[in-house]
């Protein structure tokens, strides 16, 4: 069993024929991911990258039994694309798009309630299950197969953590980039829960950043459900209050969402918190030996 | 994106939200003209001069080198001239601007809302913002208006009410009534408040605000409900569908280097440390700043160069960081995934040579695709650039540079 995606996942790409969609779908296919087709309105019936193109997600699901979708649609249309995928019964939707308006995401979050669709992102690097499926934009070669799960709000910091884990003699089961926006589909806590319940994962790396309460919520859940060691890092210890640090959600709003406050709660809940991003991999290796 | 009070009030009026009337001006002469207009309309010789800057605390703030407050009542046209002269073109220092303060380019000449009438006036607080955890907008309000809301939340949390708005149905009538009742209103003021809240919520959604704060929300002596001050923050991701709102941006309120960085599509935030940094990805950029601090330095900036770290972006990044005379070293930290490290290294070398005369240590850490080739390129370039592959090595080099 793996987390969220594996070699049997049937993946479609929304925004398949665009520049981003084409580039990353090519990379995904090269990695060995089971891409079964794509969706671009008004291009249905054609083929792209030797895969069928459909007008709607519903058509794609009917023809391919796709169960995962990855979205490379521009921000103005991305919320619509997520809802279309959910309506077509896609179980897992990964939205890479950065820059979706907050009011659109409020609608999406409400639309998804009560449906059997999990959203990852938006504004995220996607998900990779090492050596099985890459549903995202991460460089696949860094993620050597192993038994460490990563959940992270950030792209390159995820690659950094994965690289350190591999250099420490370990490897990755699955890495989930949950995204850096104020409203995202899958929270830190939900992603940690998936790894706690995964029999192919022995340790969890949880990477957060300033803003919001997701890391604190996850930490409290971990305290009550501890079964595997967790190493945590929060980016933005030196970030000033009230300034947006690149990610739309990375902004200190009050005393509770600073890096220091989050790190304190995480440590109190039994997470191995590292202050330096350079220590993520070796700390995981050392806590696993205990 | 932040708006000025006068801009926000103009937008609210389009949604039929009553506001304290006023005219924004940038000269003393225009201030006098505005005063005459307002005096005619209101039959009241009192008016208020309000400095327009993107920071709160204007009423208590003072103009640098004088006792002039940022918000002041004028009783005559002479007062208007004196106060406008004291404020316009001068620097206002408030609790939110820092010691450097902000230059005031415009003042709002506004009506006096304390005019006499049959009933006492009242001040309330009301704001609309996103509750991230619930994924819903929330209206936060209190009977304690005109004060710092953080203090109210801290000292008397029971005086703060919250009303969440369901995304499917929007704000309901019973919710608007509940707010007006909780504020203790009745009669005409109650009706006016229900209308105010309903229209204000429509404005919040229609304008794609990320924060809208009315403090004080004011009941006049003749039972009107009006916005006396307004802090409006727009969702930058939504500006693509509001070109008219995007045009309201006042770049003079922003750090000039941040504005310049934006022109190169670089995400830059100026800080006051001594080690500059240039990183790909926002999370890694914040983590790099943290590492600089742990190595004994202080980050001079946040800079995310995004997915394409090439010679042009690196050069622009160098130029922007080097404008800051406090910078004693620069750390470039790139994790090459899709972007190849040897390409980035070539870009760094090219930019470095083009700029010439960089007299501070440069540390380049390239990891990921073709990292070893990149390090070789840097090491053999003959430039005084230190290279690293591991993040811990880069941290050690920073330590050495700031020692």
Interface residues (C-beta under 8 A of the other chain):
Chain A: X27 X75 X76 X99 X100 X101 X102 X103 X104 X105 X106 X107 X109 X110 X137 X138 X139 X141 X142 X152 X153 X154 X155 X156 X157 X158 X159 X160 X163 X164 X167 X180 X182 X183 X207 X209 X210 X211 X212 X213 X217 X233 X235 X236 X237 X238 X239 X240 X243 X244 X245 X246 X247 X248 X249 X250 X259 X275 X276 X277 X278 X279
Chain B: X130 X132 X133 X135 X136 X137 X166 X167 X168 X205 X208 X210 X235 X236 X237 X238 X240 X241 X267 X269 X271 X273 X279 X280 X281 X282 X283 X284 X285 X286 X287 X288 X289 X290 X291 X292 X293 X294 X298 X299 X302 X304 X335 X336 X337 X338 X367 X368 X369 X390 X391 X392 X394 X395
